[in-house]
Amino acid sequence: MNRRFGVELEISGISREKALKALKAVGVKVEEETYNHQTKPHWKIVPDSSIQDGFEVVSPILHGEAGLEKVEIVARALEDAGATANKSCGFHVHFDIAGIKLGAIKTIIRRYAKFEDDIDAFMPSSRRDNANKYCLSMKKIMGVNFEEAGSIERIAAIQGSRYYKVNLESYHRHGTIEFRHHSGTSNAAKICGWIRFLAEFMDVCEKMEVGEQIQPASQLQPANRKFLEALSGKNPVSLDYVCEKLGWLNHTARSALSRLRKAGYAIKSVKTNGKTLYIYEGKSEEDSLWAGISQKLALFYQRRAAVLAVAV
């Protein structure tokens, strides 16, 4: 992950004083402040009237893997101190969009609206569709006005407020695109996983804008083409089967699987008797939420959606 970003963690369960103490104890530069929209060189703890019995922890500008490590340190410290999140809490991620063309921004918005139902599936019911007034559906702004918008500012004007799952009003103030969809959490794995997911989602959208879509099978390296052929039968097969058929080691097959998914090939995974099997049905992932998303993240969110589906 190589993007500049920032996070806003809305939490409850502990006092601001305790959060301040916990973060300072692990070496985080943090200050308690009154509510403000200013980006500071340090983490800040601020009140937020939209949060019931809670407050907001806001990061400075962070970058790439080093930034993710800092987020993980903060999240673990807060969770260890007893931080939780209630239904009024959200988790917002800002990404710097300086230098990103309008077409790519539109692709991000368009694809997010297209796959919003899929993303809703791994969010709690309180963050789905238009259930939450602070993160409204992106489908609301789709249409002629959006397609004809000639600037980011115009798209923000069409939204009319920042309270959308993807907010472009933040561009005027911070030069960012803000994702407001995720529920509040202090869990480091969920926080860092969501940041990575969004970064990869944006990567795919930028590549699509410049025409870097799925790589034709005819252009694949011979080894990757053989792997794809091995998964193209009528029934799903295991990686052990592929390795035996091709004379490969397991890590070689896993590398090929990852590369093909990154290239946009819709290789499905299914669980049978506790074992993961794979199949390629000849459909590209150009129109799939999981196109370009790493296997580990895709599996994490697919499992989360399955768990939430059973819980409803």
C-alpha positions in Angstrom: 0.0 0.0 0.0 1.6 3.2 -1.2 -1.0 5.9 -0.6 -1.2 9.0 1.7 -4.2 8.6 4.0 -5.8 9.5 7.3 -8.3 7.8 9.6 -11.0 8.9 12.0 -11.9 6.4 14.6 -15.1 6.9 16.5 -15.0 5.0 19.7 -16.8 4.5 23.0 -16.3 2.5 26.2 -13.5 4.6 27.7 -12.9 8.2 28.6 -10.9 10.6 26.5 -8.5 10.9 29.4 -7.9 7.1 29.4 -7.4 7.0 25.6 -4.9 9.9 25.9 -3.0 8.1 28.5 -3.0 4.7 26.7 -1.7 6.3 23.4 1.0 8.3 25.1 2.1 5.1 26.9 2.9 3.4 23.5 4.8 6.5 22.2 2.0 8.0 20.1 2.2 11.8 19.7 -1.4 12.8 20.7 -3.2 15.8 22.0 -6.8 16.3 23.4 -8.4 19.1 21.5 -11.8 20.8 21.0 -13.7 19.7 17.9 -12.0 20.9 14.7 -11.4 19.9 11.1 -7.8 20.9 11.0 -5.2 18.3 10.0 -2.5 18.3 12.6 1.0 16.8 12.7 -0.1 14.6 15.6 -3.0 12.4 16.5 -5.8 14.2 18.2 -8.7 13.2 20.4 -11.8 15.4 19.9 -15.5 15.3 21.0 -18.1 14.5 18.4 -21.8 15.2 19.0 -22.9 12.4 16.7 -21.3 9.8 18.9 -23.3 8.5 21.9 -21.0 8.4 25.0 -17.9 8.5 22.8 -15.3 10.6 21.0 -13.1 10.6 17.9 -9.5 9.8 17.5 -8.1 11.4 14.3 -4.7 10.7 12.7 -2.2 13.1 11.1 -1.4 12.4 7.4 0.0 8.9 7.1 1.7 7.1 4.3 1.8 3.5 3.1 2.9 0.6 5.1 4.6 2.8 7.8 1.3 4.6 8.2 -0.6 1.3 8.6 1.8 0.2 11.3 1.1 3.4 13.2 -2.7 2.8 12.8 -2.2 -0.7 14.2 -0.3 0.6 17.2 -3.0 3.1 18.0 -5.9 0.6 17.5 -4.2 -2.0 19.7 -3.5 0.5 22.5 -7.1 1.8 22.4 -8.6 -1.8 22.4 -6.2 -2.8 25.3 -7.5 0.2 27.2 -11.1 -1.0 26.8 -12.2 1.0 23.8 -15.3 -0.4 22.0 -17.8 1.0 19.5 -21.6 1.3 19.5 -24.0 1.8 16.7 -23.5 5.5 16.6 -19.8 5.1 15.9 -18.2 5.0 12.4 -14.8 4.6 11.0 -13.7 7.0 8.2 -10.8 6.8 5.9 -9.4 9.7 3.8 -7.1 9.2 0.8 -5.1 11.9 -0.9 -6.4 12.3 -4.4 -3.9 14.9 -5.7 -2.9 13.9 -9.2 -5.8 11.5 -9.7 -7.7 12.3 -12.9 -11.4 13.1 -12.8 -12.2 10.0 -14.8 -10.6 7.8 -12.2 -12.5 9.5 -9.4 -15.7 8.9 -11.3 -14.8 5.3 -11.8 -14.3 4.9 -8.0 -17.7 6.4 -7.3 -19.4 4.5 -10.1 -18.0 1.1 -9.1 -18.6 1.8 -5.5 -22.3 2.4 -6.3 -22.4 -0.6 -8.6 -21.0 -3.0 -5.9 -22.6 -1.2 -2.9 -24.9 -4.1 -2.1 -21.9 -6.5 -2.0 -20.0 -4.1 0.3 -23.1 -3.7 2.4 -23.1 -7.4 2.9 -20.0 -7.2 5.1 -21.2 -4.2 7.1 -23.7 -4.4 9.9 -27.3 -3.7 9.0 -27.0 -0.2 10.6 -24.6 0.8 7.8 -26.4 -0.7 4.8 -28.4 1.1 2.1 -29.7 4.3 3.6 -30.1 3.0 7.1 -27.6 5.5 8.5 -28.1 9.3 7.8 -24.3 9.8 8.2 -23.4 7.4 5.3 -26.1 7.5 2.6 -26.2 5.3 -0.4 -24.0 6.2 -3.4 -26.9 5.1 -5.7 -28.7 8.3 -4.8 -26.3 10.4 -6.9 -26.0 8.2 -9.9 -27.5 9.6 -13.1 -27.1 12.1 -15.9 -25.9 14.9 -13.6 -23.1 12.7 -12.2 -22.0 11.5 -15.6 -21.9 15.0 -17.0 -20.1 16.5 -14.0 -16.9 18.2 -15.2 -15.1 18.5 -11.8 -14.8 17.0 -8.4 -16.4 20.1 -7.0 -19.4 19.5 -9.2 -19.8 15.9 -7.9 -19.5 17.2 -4.4 -22.3 19.7 -5.2 -24.5 16.9 -6.5 -24.0 15.1 -3.2 -24.9 18.2 -1.3 -23.4 17.0 2.0 -20.5 14.9 3.3 -22.9 12.3 4.6 -22.4 9.7 1.9 -20.6 6.3 2.0 -18.0 8.0 -0.3 -17.7 11.7 0.3 -16.1 14.2 -2.1 -16.9 17.3 -0.1 -13.7 16.6 1.8 -11.8 17.4 -1.4 -12.4 21.2 -0.9 -11.1 21.1 2.7 -8.5 18.4 2.7 -7.8 17.4 -0.9 -9.1 13.9 -0.1 -11.8 11.4 -0.9 -13.4 10.1 2.3 -14.9 6.6 2.8 -17.5 6.7 5.6 -19.2 3.3 5.1 -17.5 1.2 7.7 -18.9 0.7 11.2 -17.0 1.9 14.2 -14.3 -0.5 15.6 -11.1 -0.5 17.6 -10.0 -3.8 16.1 -6.7 -3.4 14.4 -7.2 -6.2 11.9 -10.5 -4.8 10.8 -9.2 -1.3 10.6 -6.0 -2.1 8.6 -7.9 -4.6 6.4 -10.5 -2.0 5.4 -7.8 0.6 4.6 -6.0 -2.0 2.4 -9.2 -3.0 0.7 -10.0 0.6 -0.2 -6.5 1.3 -1.5 -6.6 -1.8 -3.7 -10.1 -0.9 -4.9 -8.8 2.6 -5.9 -5.8 1.0 -7.6 -8.1 -1.1 -9.8 -10.3 2.0 -10.7 -7.2 4.0 -11.7 -6.0 1.1 -13.9 -9.4 0.8 -15.5 -9.3 4.5 -16.3 -6.1 4.2 -18.3 -7.2 1.0 -20.0 -5.3 -1.5 -17.9 -8.1 -4.0 -17.6 -8.0 -7.8 -17.6 -5.0 -9.3 -19.4 -6.1 -11.6 -22.2 -5.4 -15.3 -21.6 -3.3 -15.3 -24.9 -0.9 -12.8 -23.3 -0.4 -14.7 -20.1 2.9 -16.4 -19.3 2.7 -20.2 -20.2 2.8 -21.3 -16.6 -0.1 -19.0 -15.7 -2.1 -20.2 -18.7 -1.5 -23.9 -17.7 -2.7 -23.1 -14.2 -5.9 -21.4 -15.6 -6.5 -24.4 -17.8 -6.2 -26.7 -14.8 -9.0 -24.8 -13.0 -11.3 -24.7 -16.1 -13.0 -28.1 -15.7 -16.6 -28.7 -14.8 -15.8 -29.2 -11.1 -13.7 -27.2 -8.6 -10.3 -28.8 -7.8 -7.7 -28.4 -5.0 -4.3 -26.8 -5.3 -2.9 -30.2 -4.4 -4.5 -31.6 -7.6 -3.1 -28.8 -9.7 0.4 -29.3 -8.2 0.2 -33.0 -9.0 -1.0 -32.4 -12.5 1.6 -29.7 -13.3 4.4 -31.0 -11.2 4.5 -27.8 -9.1 5.2 -27.0 -5.5 2.3 -25.6 -3.5 3.8 -22.1 -3.2 4.1 -21.9 -7.0 0.4 -22.6 -7.4 -0.5 -20.1 -4.8 1.6 -17.4 -6.5 -0.1 -18.2 -9.9 -3.5 -17.9 -8.2 -2.6 -14.5 -6.7 -1.2 -13.2 -10.0 -4.3 -14.3 -12.0 -6.7 -12.8 -9.6 -4.7 -9.6 -9.7 -5.0 -9.7 -13.5 -8.8 -9.8 -13.1 -9.6 -13.5 -13.5 -12.6 -14.6 -11.5 -11.3 -17.7 -9.9 -13.8 -18.9 -7.4 -13.0 -20.7 -4.1 -15.5 -23.1 -2.4 -15.2 -25.1 0.8 -15.9 -28.8 0.5 -15.5 -31.1 3.5 -13.2 -28.5 5.1 -11.0 -28.2 2.0 -10.7 -25.2 -0.3 -11.3 -25.9 -4.0 -11.0 -23.6 -6.9 -12.6 -23.2 -10.3 -12.3 -20.8 -13.2 -15.6 -20.5 -15.2 -14.3 -18.3 -18.0 -15.6 -15.0 -16.7 -13.3 -12.1 -16.1 -13.5 -10.0 -13.0 -13.8 -6.7 -14.9 -17.3 -6.3 -13.3 -16.5 -8.0 -10.0 -15.9 -6.3 -6.7 -13.0 -8.7 -6.2 -11.1 -7.7 -9.3 -7.6 -6.7 -8.2 -8.3 -7.3 -4.6 -5.8 -9.6 -2.9 -6.9 -13.1 -2.2 -6.4 -12.7 1.6 -8.6 -9.6 1.8 -11.3 -11.0 -0.6 -11.5 -14.2 1.6 -11.7 -12.1 4.8 -14.7 -10.1 3.5 -16.4 -13.0 1.9 -16.3 -14.9 5.2 -17.5 -11.8 7.1 -20.4 -11.4 4.7 -21.3 -15.1 5.2 -21.2 -14.7 9.0 -23.4 -11.5 8.9 -25.8 -13.2 6.6 -26.4 -16.0 9.1 -26.7 -13.5 12.0 -29.5 -11.5 10.3 
